[in-house]
Amino acid sequence: MFFVYILEMSDTTLYTGYTSNIDRRMDQHANGKGSKYVRARLPFKLIYQERYNSKSEAMKREIAIKNMKRYQKIKLINNSREYGLEGAK
């Protein structure tokens, strides 16, 4: 199982990533062992995630989300909350 996730940083910016273990990755980020971007903007909130069966699918989706404008990401997040979804897939 692979995950694509969006974090909201302390400065309200959004960070998108993918991982094979969401709990481990959140711990890495929280402990300053994740990306430099997240480390510089702690604390963060996990605000969105999607599950995929393959790494390839997750990586493609990560790129697609990273290419979205901020308002599009916020719409994606809000739609998932409105419908009580974790995210697509």
MODELLER restraints for C-alpha pairs under 7 A, 6 or more apart:
rsr = mdl.restraints
at = mdl.atoms
rsr.add(forms.Gaussian(group=physical.xy_distance, feature=features.Distance(at['CA:1:A'], at['CA:20:A']), mean=6.03, stdev=0.5))
rsr.add(forms.Gaussian(group=physical.xy_distance, feature=features.Distance(at['CA:1:A'], at['CA:51:A']), mean=6.72, stdev=0.5))
rsr.add(forms.Gaussian(group=physical.xy_distance, feature=features.Distance(at['CA:1:A'], at['CA:52:A']), mean=5.85, stdev=0.5))
rsr.add(forms.Gaussian(group=physical.xy_distance, feature=features.Distance(at['CA:1:A'], at['CA:53:A']), mean=4.98, stdev=0.5))
rsr.add(forms.Gaussian(group=physical.xy_distance, feature=features.Distance(at['CA:1:A'], at['CA:54:A']), mean=6.68, stdev=0.5))
rsr.add(forms.Gaussian(group=physical.xy_distance, feature=features.Distance(at['CA:2:A'], at['CA:19:A']), mean=5.73, stdev=0.5))
rsr.add(forms.Gaussian(group=physical.xy_distance, feature=features.Distance(at['CA:2:A'], at['CA:20:A']), mean=4.33, stdev=0.5))
rsr.add(forms.Gaussian(group=physical.xy_distance, feature=features.Distance(at['CA:2:A'], at['CA:51:A']), mean=5.71, stdev=0.5))
rsr.add(forms.Gaussian(group=physical.xy_distance, feature=features.Distance(at['CA:2:A'], at['CA:52:A']), mean=5.04, stdev=0.5))
rsr.add(forms.Gaussian(group=physical.xy_distance, feature=features.Distance(at['CA:2:A'], at['CA:53:A']), mean=6.09, stdev=0.5))
rsr.add(forms.Gaussian(group=physical.xy_distance, feature=features.Distance(at['CA:2:A'], at['CA:54:A']), mean=6.30, stdev=0.5))
rsr.add(forms.Gaussian(group=physical.xy_distance, feature=features.Distance(at['CA:2:A'], at['CA:55:A']), mean=5.96, stdev=0.5))
rsr.add(forms.Gaussian(group=physical.xy_distance, feature=features.Distance(at['CA:2:A'], at['CA:58:A']), mean=6.23, stdev=0.5))
rsr.add(forms.Gaussian(group=physical.xy_distance, feature=features.Distance(at['CA:3:A'], at['CA:18:A']), mean=5.35, stdev=0.5))
rsr.add(forms.Gaussian(group=physical.xy_distance, feature=features.Distance(at['CA:3:A'], at['CA:19:A']), mean=5.30, stdev=0.5))
rsr.add(forms.Gaussian(group=physical.xy_distance, feature=features.Distance(at['CA:3:A'], at['CA:20:A']), mean=6.05, stdev=0.5))
rsr.add(forms.Gaussian(group=physical.xy_distance, feature=features.Distance(at['CA:3:A'], at['CA:22:A']), mean=6.59, stdev=0.5))
rsr.add(forms.Gaussian(group=physical.xy_distance, feature=features.Distance(at['CA:3:A'], at['CA:49:A']), mean=6.53, stdev=0.5))
rsr.add(forms.Gaussian(group=physical.xy_distance, feature=features.Distance(at['CA:3:A'], at['CA:50:A']), mean=5.52, stdev=0.5))
rsr.add(forms.Gaussian(group=physical.xy_distance, feature=features.Distance(at['CA:3:A'], at['CA:51:A']), mean=4.63, stdev=0.5))
rsr.add(forms.Gaussian(group=physical.xy_distance, feature=features.Distance(at['CA:3:A'], at['CA:52:A']), mean=6.06, stdev=0.5))
rsr.add(forms.Gaussian(group=physical.xy_distance, feature=features.Distance(at['CA:3:A'], at['CA:58:A']), mean=6.32, stdev=0.5))
rsr.add(forms.Gaussian(group=physical.xy_distance, feature=features.Distance(at['CA:4:A'], at['CA:17:A']), mean=5.70, stdev=0.5))
rsr.add(forms.Gaussian(group=physical.xy_distance, feature=features.Distance(at['CA:4:A'], at['CA:18:A']), mean=4.25, stdev=0.5))
rsr.add(forms.Gaussian(group=physical.xy_distance, feature=features.Distance(at['CA:4:A'], at['CA:19:A']), mean=6.65, stdev=0.5))
rsr.add(forms.Gaussian(group=physical.xy_distance, feature=features.Distance(at['CA:4:A'], at['CA:49:A']), mean=5.49, stdev=0.5))
rsr.add(forms.Gaussian(group=physical.xy_distance, feature=features.Distance(at['CA:4:A'], at['CA:50:A']), mean=5.24, stdev=0.5))
rsr.add(forms.Gaussian(group=physical.xy_distance, feature=features.Distance(at['CA:4:A'], at['CA:51:A']), mean=6.63, stdev=0.5))
rsr.add(forms.Gaussian(group=physical.xy_distance, feature=features.Distance(at['CA:4:A'], at['CA:58:A']), mean=5.95, stdev=0.5))
rsr.add(forms.Gaussian(group=physical.xy_distance, feature=features.Distance(at['CA:4:A'], at['CA:62:A']), mean=5.98, stdev=0.5))
rsr.add(forms.Gaussian(group=physical.xy_distance, feature=features.Distance(at['CA:5:A'], at['CA:16:A']), mean=5.62, stdev=0.5))
rsr.add(forms.Gaussian(group=physical.xy_distance, feature=features.Distance(at['CA:5:A'], at['CA:17:A']), mean=5.50, stdev=0.5))
rsr.add(forms.Gaussian(group=physical.xy_distance, feature=features.Distance(at['CA:5:A'], at['CA:18:A']), mean=6.10, stdev=0.5))
rsr.add(forms.Gaussian(group=physical.xy_distance, feature=features.Distance(at['CA:5:A'], at['CA:48:A']), mean=5.46, stdev=0.5))
rsr.add(forms.Gaussian(group=physical.xy_distance, feature=features.Distance(at['CA:5:A'], at['CA:49:A']), mean=4.19, stdev=0.5))
rsr.add(forms.Gaussian(group=physical.xy_distance, feature=features.Distance(at['CA:5:A'], at['CA:50:A']), mean=6.48, stdev=0.5))
rsr.add(forms.Gaussian(group=physical.xy_distance, feature=features.Distance(at['CA:6:A'], at['CA:14:A']), mean=6.48, stdev=0.5))
rsr.add(forms.Gaussian(group=physical.xy_distance, feature=features.Distance(at['CA:6:A'], at['CA:15:A']), mean=5.47, stdev=0.5))
rsr.add(forms.Gaussian(group=physical.xy_distance, feature=features.Distance(at['CA:6:A'], at['CA:16:A']), mean=4.48, stdev=0.5))
rsr.add(forms.Gaussian(group=physical.xy_distance, feature=features.Distance(at['CA:6:A'], at['CA:17:A']), mean=6.65, stdev=0.5))
rsr.add(forms.Gaussian(group=physical.xy_distance, feature=features.Distance(at['CA:6:A'], at['CA:46:A']), mean=6.20, stdev=0.5))
rsr.add(forms.Gaussian(group=physical.xy_distance, feature=features.Distance(at['CA:6:A'], at['CA:47:A']), mean=5.90, stdev=0.5))
rsr.add(forms.Gaussian(group=physical.xy_distance, feature=features.Distance(at['CA:6:A'], at['CA:48:A']), mean=5.06, stdev=0.5))
rsr.add(forms.Gaussian(group=physical.xy_distance, feature=features.Distance(at['CA:6:A'], at['CA:49:A']), mean=6.40, stdev=0.5))
rsr.add(forms.Gaussian(group=physical.xy_distance, feature=features.Distance(at['CA:7:A'], at['CA:14:A']), mean=5.58, stdev=0.5))
rsr.add(forms.Gaussian(group=physical.xy_distance, feature=features.Distance(at['CA:7:A'], at['CA:15:A']), mean=5.06, stdev=0.5))
rsr.add(forms.Gaussian(group=physical.xy_distance, feature=features.Distance(at['CA:7:A'], at['CA:16:A']), mean=6.45, stdev=0.5))
rsr.add(forms.Gaussian(group=physical.xy_distance, feature=features.Distance(at['CA:7:A'], at['CA:44:A']), mean=6.19, stdev=0.5))
rsr.add(forms.Gaussian(group=physical.xy_distance, feature=features.Distance(at['CA:7:A'], at['CA:45:A']), mean=5.43, stdev=0.5))
rsr.add(forms.Gaussian(group=physical.xy_distance, feature=features.Distance(at['CA:7:A'], at['CA:46:A']), mean=4.59, stdev=0.5))
rsr.add(forms.Gaussian(group=physical.xy_distance, feature=features.Distance(at['CA:7:A'], at['CA:47:A']), mean=5.64, stdev=0.5))
rsr.add(forms.Gaussian(group=physical.xy_distance, feature=features.Distance(at['CA:8:A'], at['CA:14:A']), mean=4.76, stdev=0.5))
rsr.add(forms.Gaussian(group=physical.xy_distance, feature=features.Distance(at['CA:8:A'], at['CA:15:A']), mean=6.52, stdev=0.5))
rsr.add(forms.Gaussian(group=physical.xy_distance, feature=features.Distance(at['CA:8:A'], at['CA:44:A']), mean=5.47, stdev=0.5))
rsr.add(forms.Gaussian(group=physical.xy_distance, feature=features.Distance(at['CA:8:A'], at['CA:45:A']), mean=5.21, stdev=0.5))
rsr.add(forms.Gaussian(group=physical.xy_distance, feature=features.Distance(at['CA:8:A'], at['CA:46:A']), mean=6.54, stdev=0.5))
rsr.add(forms.Gaussian(group=physical.xy_distance, feature=features.Distance(at['CA:8:A'], at['CA:47:A']), mean=6.53, stdev=0.5))
rsr.add(forms.Gaussian(group=physical.xy_distance, feature=features.Distance(at['CA:9:A'], at['CA:41:A']), mean=5.71, stdev=0.5))
rsr.add(forms.Gaussian(group=physical.xy_distance, feature=features.Distance(at['CA:9:A'], at['CA:42:A']), mean=6.38, stdev=0.5))
rsr.add(forms.Gaussian(group=physical.xy_distance, feature=features.Distance(at['CA:9:A'], at['CA:43:A']), mean=6.33, stdev=0.5))
rsr.add(forms.Gaussian(group=physical.xy_distance, feature=features.Distance(at['CA:9:A'], at['CA:44:A']), mean=4.41, stdev=0.5))
rsr.add(forms.Gaussian(group=physical.xy_distance, feature=features.Distance(at['CA:9:A'], at['CA:45:A']), mean=6.64, stdev=0.5))
rsr.add(forms.Gaussian(group=physical.xy_distance, feature=features.Distance(at['CA:10:A'], at['CA:41:A']), mean=5.61, stdev=0.5))
rsr.add(forms.Gaussian(group=physical.xy_distance, feature=features.Distance(at['CA:10:A'], at['CA:42:A']), mean=5.80, stdev=0.5))
rsr.add(forms.Gaussian(group=physical.xy_distance, feature=features.Distance(at['CA:10:A'], at['CA:43:A']), mean=5.48, stdev=0.5))
rsr.add(forms.Gaussian(group=physical.xy_distance, feature=features.Distance(at['CA:10:A'], at['CA:44:A']), mean=5.73, stdev=0.5))
rsr.add(forms.Gaussian(group=physical.xy_distance, feature=features.Distance(at['CA:11:A'], at['CA:41:A']), mean=6.59, stdev=0.5))
rsr.add(forms.Gaussian(group=physical.xy_distance, feature=features.Distance(at['CA:16:A'], at['CA:62:A']), mean=6.70, stdev=0.5))
rsr.add(forms.Gaussian(group=physical.xy_distance, feature=features.Distance(at['CA:16:A'], at['CA:66:A']), mean=6.44, stdev=0.5))
rsr.add(forms.Gaussian(group=physical.xy_distance, feature=features.Distance(at['CA:17:A'], at['CA:62:A']), mean=6.20, stdev=0.5))
rsr.add(forms.Gaussian(group=physical.xy_distance, feature=features.Distance(at['CA:18:A'], at['CA:58:A']), mean=6.56, stdev=0.5))
rsr.add(forms.Gaussian(group=physical.xy_distance, feature=features.Distance(at['CA:18:A'], at['CA:59:A']), mean=6.74, stdev=0.5))
rsr.add(forms.Gaussian(group=physical.xy_distance, feature=features.Distance(at['CA:18:A'], at['CA:62:A']), mean=6.46, stdev=0.5))
rsr.add(forms.Gaussian(group=physical.xy_distance, feature=features.Distance(at['CA:19:A'], at['CA:25:A']), mean=6.80, stdev=0.5))
rsr.add(forms.Gaussian(group=physical.xy_distance, feature=features.Distance(at['CA:28:A'], at['CA:34:A']), mean=5.05, stdev=0.5))
rsr.add(forms.Gaussian(group=physical.xy_distance, feature=features.Distance(at['CA:29:A'], at['CA:35:A']), mean=6.94, stdev=0.5))
rsr.add(forms.Gaussian(group=physical.xy_distance, feature=features.Distance(at['CA:29:A'], at['CA:38:A']), mean=6.55, stdev=0.5))
rsr.add(forms.Gaussian(group=physical.xy_distance, feature=features.Distance(at['CA:29:A'], at['CA:39:A']), mean=6.76, stdev=0.5))
rsr.add(forms.Gaussian(group=physical.xy_distance, feature=features.Distance(at['CA:32:A'], at['CA:39:A']), mean=5.02, stdev=0.5))
rsr.add(forms.Gaussian(group=physical.xy_distance, feature=features.Distance(at['CA:48:A'], at['CA:77:A']), mean=6.11, stdev=0.5))
rsr.add(forms.Gaussian(group=physical.xy_distance, feature=features.Distance(at['CA:48:A'], at['CA:86:A']), mean=6.88, stdev=0.5))
rsr.add(forms.Gaussian(group=physical.xy_distance, feature=features.Distance(at['CA:48:A'], at['CA:87:A']), mean=6.81, stdev=0.5))
rsr.add(forms.Gaussian(group=physical.xy_distance, feature=features.Distance(at['CA:49:A'], at['CA:86:A']), mean=6.04, stdev=0.5))
rsr.add(forms.Gaussian(group=physical.xy_distance, feature=features.Distance(at['CA:49:A'], at['CA:87:A']), mean=5.65, stdev=0.5))
rsr.add(forms.Gaussian(group=physical.xy_distance, feature=features.Distance(at['CA:50:A'], at['CA:86:A']), mean=6.35, stdev=0.5))
rsr.add(forms.Gaussian(group=physical.xy_distance, feature=features.Distance(at['CA:50:A'], at['CA:87:A']), mean=4.64, stdev=0.5))
rsr.add(forms.Gaussian(group=physical.xy_distance, feature=features.Distance(at['CA:50:A'], at['CA:88:A']), mean=5.62, stdev=0.5))
rsr.add(forms.Gaussian(group=physical.xy_distance, feature=features.Distance(at['CA:50:A'], at['CA:89:A']), mean=6.26, stdev=0.5))
rsr.add(forms.Gaussian(group=physical.xy_distance, feature=features.Distance(at['CA:51:A'], at['CA:89:A']), mean=5.76, stdev=0.5))
rsr.add(forms.Gaussian(group=physical.xy_distance, feature=features.Distance(at['CA:52:A'], at['CA:58:A']), mean=5.77, stdev=0.5))
rsr.add(forms.Gaussian(group=physical.xy_distance, feature=features.Distance(at['CA:52:A'], at['CA:89:A']), mean=6.45, stdev=0.5))
rsr.add(forms.Gaussian(group=physical.xy_distance, feature=features.Distance(at['CA:65:A'], at['CA:73:A']), mean=6.99, stdev=0.5))
rsr.add(forms.Gaussian(group=physical.xy_distance, feature=features.Distance(at['CA:80:A'], at['CA:86:A']), mean=6.32, stdev=0.5))
rsr.add(forms.Gaussian(group=physical.xy_distance, feature=features.Distance(at['CA:80:A'], at['CA:87:A']), mean=5.66, stdev=0.5))
